[in-house]
């Protein structure tokens, strides 16, 4: 399926979210991922398609589809960083079985960019006003935590959400 980029959003000094138009009828579970393919040219090959798995960081309750990534030096990351609004990428359908389970208390462990699927699950729980205790232990190498402003706001909206930030650098 093709996904159209609507904008790129800076999250931290080295992490960005790509916001796509949500295709009509697109359904996924909080915590799933997409395999996103990019057309790329390499010096030794005329044309090659590279793909990587990126966690969906938006919630099904949101009107957009979002993935979040950390910048890097690989050819894939360099092309990803050059995407502009209006461009399209190829994507798999949502996959993955590590999804929110709203049957009991949850403890989530995230490190750095690994926060992406947790953002999806927490946003889903907040939007649906789930009576679900969630504890997030979030480690990062510095104090520039991805989605910190949102997570702090969501804690105010949901007293059963507790986020513990740990700087490990």
Steps between C-alpha positions, in 0.01 A plus 500: 500500500615854439521756779509872427719722718314803637784636714818424689506599865809542717470320833853546641837611364540166316151345480219577259146386435362453152130577488309328221145535376313212661365284213125453497406191699853463641482305825772398743552413864700729730856366506516364144759587234535554125766382256571818302679484163684788338623531141870574524785534253841361586829562317540130410135424432262691277194473722437308815217484746598484864254443779509524875255427775379815677264498795173687463517776759152641441191350660207354305298775669693769309411625152854460367750217472842570652833319526797633694868439431846601613735655244791292378765455234362197314381558141144425615511758780653762269210459253246494785640832626448658155130414472274799438126564524319358197743214441388139537657184639401136467387323813392161619178457689529535879664205672621396842344337803648710781191713546310654788319260728235690691411209731730601783778728621788558259868569555683628192876523456633731228840627404564790260319458168339184642233732644315508163264202548447593865383847395238333281376280784497775762323747270238233425443440874475875572263568207272210592515594869591142588496426873841340462802557724803556276855546623759605241868476588670706231879507471695736275868586463426869572211712623364558148216245531286441191130587559575631852261795474214273390576236760502763775163637380350152483604433859289801601202364304536145629595462867561126440788581261843529665808583293845461652780667300851363546807668346763232444771696318 
